[in-house]
Amino acid sequence: MPPKIPRQTYYMPTEEEDREITAAALADPDAQPMTDEELDSLVPYKVYLRGRPKLANKKQLVSVRYSPEVLQWFRATGPGWQARMDEALKAHIARKPKLD
């Protein structure tokens, strides 16, 4: 079991300390506080951590059993073999007459 790390206690600054912090920030030209407009335009960081954008044609997860020879052949083609298998199946469908 990893060692327990003591929980830190955080204290909010007093009004006087807050005024001093604000005055110091305003005096530093490289550390100006953001304007209300800039703050309103911010997007939460976690929005960007959600992976790739959603696809218009979302693929479906299914469980399928293939013969070992088929899997061995596609896997031997290297990374991306599942996408190539999908393309091969789509090409096969394109050659067939449409089902009603």
N, C-alpha and C positions, 0 to 999 in steps of 0.2 A: 504494500500500500504506500502511495507517495506521501511524503511529509505534508502535514497541514500547513498551509500558508495563512498567516493571520490576516484577517480582513481589515482593510484600511478604512479609517474614518475620515470623511471629508467635511470641511467646515466652510460655510458660505462667508464671504467677506462682510464686514460691517459696512454700514453706509459710508463711513469716513474712508475705509480702505477702498471701497468701490470708487469713490470720487478720486482718490489718489491714482488708482489704476487707470481710470478713464483719462485723467489729466496727463499721465505719462504716455498713454497711447496717442492722444491728440498732439502731443509735443514731438512725437517721432514720425517723420514724413514717410518712413518705410513700413509703418505698422498702423495705418489709419483704420479705424473701425469701419465696417461696411455700412452703407446707407440702407434705409428701409427698403428701397427698391431692389438693391442687390440681394438683401436677405430674402425678399419675397420671390426672387427669381431662382433661388437654389432648389435643387432636386435632391431628395434624400439619397445618400450613397448606396443604400441597399437596393435601390431600383436597378442599379447597374450590375448587381451581382447575381442576376437571375438566369444566366446562361444565354444561349443564342436566341434570336428573335423567334417568335411563334411563326410557324409555317402556315400558308393559306391551305395547303393540302397536307394536313397532319397525318403522319403515318400511324398505323395501328400496331400494337404489340400483340403478337399471336405466338402460340406454341405449335411448331411444325416438326415433323420427323422426316429427315432426308436420309438417303442411303449413304453409307460411309464413303463410297467412291465420289459422290457428288460433293460432299463436304470437303473431302481431301483435295479434290481438284480446285475448288474455289479458294480454300484456305492457302493453297500453294501459290496463288496469284499475289499474295502479300496483303498488306494493310488495305482496307477498303473492300475486302472480298464480299461483305454483305451487301454493300451498295451495288457491286457488279452483279451479284446474284439477282438483286431487284431489277436491274436494267435488263438482264437476260430474260427474266420472266415477262417484263413489259414488252420486249421485242417479240417474244413468242405470242403474246396476246395480240399485238398489232398485225401479225401475219394471219390470224384466224378470223373467220367471219363473226360478226357481232351476234351475241346471243340475245334472244328476245325475252 
